[in-house]
Amino acid sequence: MRAAAEVFDPDRVAPGRHVLIAGPTASGKSALALALARAQGGVVVNADALQVWSCWRVLTARPSGADEAGAPHALYGHIAPGAEYSVGHWLREVSVLLATGQRLIVTGGTGLYLSALTEGLAEIPATPPEVRARADARRAHEGAGALLAELDPDTAARIDPLNPVRIQRAWEVQAATGRGLAAWQRDTPAPLLPLAACTALLIETDRDRLAARIDARFAAMLGAGALDEARAVLPCWNPVAPWARAIGAPELVAHLRGEMTLAAATEAAQAATRQYAKRQRTWFRGRMRGWHKIMGA
């Protein structure tokens, strides 16, 4: 039986120990990481696949300039749209940070990043551009289900059928290497930061309270310039690009193109964010049983 989440006491964290903080979007991860860094020292390291992109500060709720001035931050907003970036790139950057001997406070909601850090990541060859282009085109025209149907049975049984990005990645691996993603994962090397070597915290939240926070946060994002961020990427907008998967970006772009009202775009983006939080909670329940559960705001 899963242990109940507890109210978190920061004093229980050993100051020199690496810390991992996971949780659904809008659950207060960044605030907790910043509080720990200010109180005990350490570098706040991003583990959110959308917060790496330079084009999205407001829309992905990246730490503010004031937050970044309050403690060292790393791996936020450092990748330009169009550049190649994956969990493998992220792990290599984290390994460089670990080699400096600094205390890391790694926080984010991308479960794949955190599981790769603590469980290891299969060393899969890079996907050739022509395979990626073919996968992009097929997913856009046929849907992720067509790619899912072509995966080997072992991979298909493991993958989330509601996650088109993961489905496409598995298809690309199989097409490029002739070997299923599950087979590659069985050859996973040792992790960079096993759970035994850090304090791993998983924020749990009341669903209804989190939904209200999500809706209020998106409204605040609009007031802080999220629409301007979407307007800035219109000339290079590519809906299947990794950087374009920021929650709310497709809806705001649709509004700017005259395809929906701002009110409709806001409602759709809020609903998409709530669905994303639901998928995150499902991942965390299934993959992070060994993490210490704490109560969110």
N, C-alpha and C positions, 0 to 999 in steps of 0.2 A: 504494500500500500504506500502511495506517495506521501512523503512527509508534508505537513502543512507549511506554508510560507510563514516567515517570521518577520517582525519589525527589525530593520537593520540597525545595528549599532556600529558605527565606523571604528570605534576604538577596539573592536574585536579583530581588525585586520592588522597583521604584522606590517609595520611601516616599510620594511625593505623587500617585501614579497611582491612578486608580480600579481596583478589583479585582472581578471576578466569580468566584464559586466555585459550581460545579454538581457534582452527583453523586447517586447513588441514596440512598434513605433509609438511615440508620444508617451512612453511609460516613465521617462525621467532618467534614462541612462546617462546622457551627457552631463546633466546637472550633478548626478552622483559622482561621476568620474572627475569632474572639475573640483568638487568639494574634497574628494580624497587627495587629489594632486595638490591643492592648496594647503591642506592640513598636514600631509605626510610627505609631500614631494613625489616626483615622478612625471613621466611624459604621457599625456593622454593620446592614445593611438586609435585612429579610426578603423572600425571593422564593419563599415557599411558600404556596400558595393556602389551605392548611388552618390554618397558624399565624397567620393574621390574625384568627381568631375568638376572642372573649374567653372562650368557654366551655371551650376546650381548651388547657390548658398542659401537663399531664402526657401526655395521649394523643397529642398531636402533637409531643412532644419539643421544645417551645419552650425557649429559653434560660432558665435558672433565675434567680431573683432575684440570686444571687451573681454569675452571669455578667453580668447587666445592670448590676450595680454596678461591674463591672470595666472596662467600656467603654460608650460610648453605643450604644444600640440603637433602631431605628425600624421601625414598621409591624408590630409583633408584638402580637397579642391586642387590637387596637383597634376591632374591628367586632363589634357585638352580633348574636346570632342573629336572623334575620328581616330584617336590613338588606340592601339591595341592594349587591352588591360583585362586581366583575369585573376582568379584566385591564386594562380601560380606566381604572377607578378607581385601580388600583395604579400604572399608568404616570403618571397625573396627580400622585399623591402623590410618586413618585420625582422627577418634574420639579421639584417644589417643593424637594425636598432638594438636587438638583443646583444650583438657582438660588442656594442659600446659599453655594456655593463650598467646602463641606466635601468631604473625601475620603470616598467611599462604598466600602464593602466589601459588595457585594450577594451574598447567599448563599441558596440554596434548591434544591429539587428539582422545581419546577414549570417544565417546559421551555417552556411557552407564555409564561410571564412573561418568561423570559430571552430567548427569541427575539424577543418583541415589543420588549423594551428595546434589543436590538442590531440588529434588522432592520426595526423599524417595525411599526405596527399599523394595520390598516384602520379608518377612522372610520365605524363602522357605527351607525345610529340605535339607540337603546335599544329593547328588546323590550317591547311593550305588555303590561300584566299579564294581559289576557285571552288573549293568545297564549301566554304562559308557562304559564298555568293549563291551557290545552288541551294543550300539549306535556307537562306533568307528568302529566296524566291518561292520555294516550295511551301514554306510556312505561311508566307503572305497569301498565296493563291489557293493552297489546298488545306491549310490549317495544320496545327501540331499533331492532330490525330493521325494524319497520313504518315508522318515521320515515326510516331509511336508504333504504328502497325508493322514497321520494318525493323524494329529493334530485335536483338536476340532475346530469347525468353528470359534469361537470367537478369539482364538489364531491365527489361520491360516490367518484370515483377518487382523490382526495387524502386523504380522511379515514380515520382509523384505525377499521376496522369493529368493533374490540373495545373502543372507548372510548364508552360510552353518553352521557356528559356532552357530549363534542364533537359527537356525532351530533345530540343534542337541540338544542344551540346552533345548528348549521347549519340544522336544520329551522326553528327559530324565526326565524332571519334571513330565510330564504326565504319563510316564511309572512307575516312582518311587512312585508317590503320588496318582495316580488315579484322579487327578484334573488338569485342564488345566492351563497353565502359565497365561493366561489373568485373570482367577478367582483369582489366587494368587495375581496378581498385583492390583486388585481392593481393596485388604486389606492392601495396602501399609501404613506404619507408617509415622509420620512426618519426614521431611528431617533434616539432620544434619546441613546444611548450606543453608537456603532458599535464593533466589536471593535478597530479600529485605535486607539481612544482609551483603551483600558484593558488590563489584564492579565486574560485570561480563562482560568481553570483548571478543568479537568474531572477530578474524582477517579474513578479506576477501581479496582475491587476484585476480589479473588478471589470467585467466586460462592459457594462453600461457606463460606468464612470470613464473608462478609456474611450468609448465611442464619443462621449460628450467632449472630452479633451481633444480628440482628433478633429471633430467638427469645428471647435473653437479655434484650434491652431491653424486650420486651413484658412479660415476667415481672416485671422491675423496675418497670415502669409500674404494674402492679397493686399492688405494694407501696407505691408512692408516691401512690396516690389516684386512679387512672384510673377505678375503679368508682364512686367518689364523684362524679366529673365526669359520668359517664353517668347516674347517679341524679338529678343536679340538672337535667338537661334532659328527663327523662321527661315532665313536664307539657306541654312544647311540642314533643315529638319529631315530626319530619316527615321520613320517610326520603328524600324527593326534594329536600329543601332543601340548598343548597350547604354549609352548615355541618355537616350530618349526614353528609357524605361522609368525615369523618375515619376513617382506617383503624382498624378495631377497634370503632368506635362502634356499628354495627348489631349486632354480635355481643354486646357487653356489654349493650345494651338488651334484646336477646332473652333473655339470662340473667336480667336483673332482672325481666322479665315472666314468668319461669318456663318459657320455651320451650326452654331448653337448660341444661345444667350449666355451671358456671364452667370446668371442665376442657375441655369441648367448645367453649365460646366462646373460650377461650384458644387452642386448637389452630386453630380457624377463623380467628381474627384474625391469628395468626402466618402462616398460609398465605396469607391475603389480602395481608399486608404483603410477603411474598416475591414474590407475583405482581406487586404494584405496583412493586417494585424491578426486576423483569424488564422491565416496560413502560417504566420510566424508562431503563434501559440501552439498550433498542431505540431510543427517541427520541434519546438522546444520540448514538448511533452514526450515526443518519441525519441529524441536524440540527446537530451541533456538531463537524464535522470540522475547523474552523478554531481550535478551542480547544486549549490546551496540556494534554496528558494527564499526570497525576501519579498516583502510587501512593497508595492509601488504606491505612488501618491493617489 
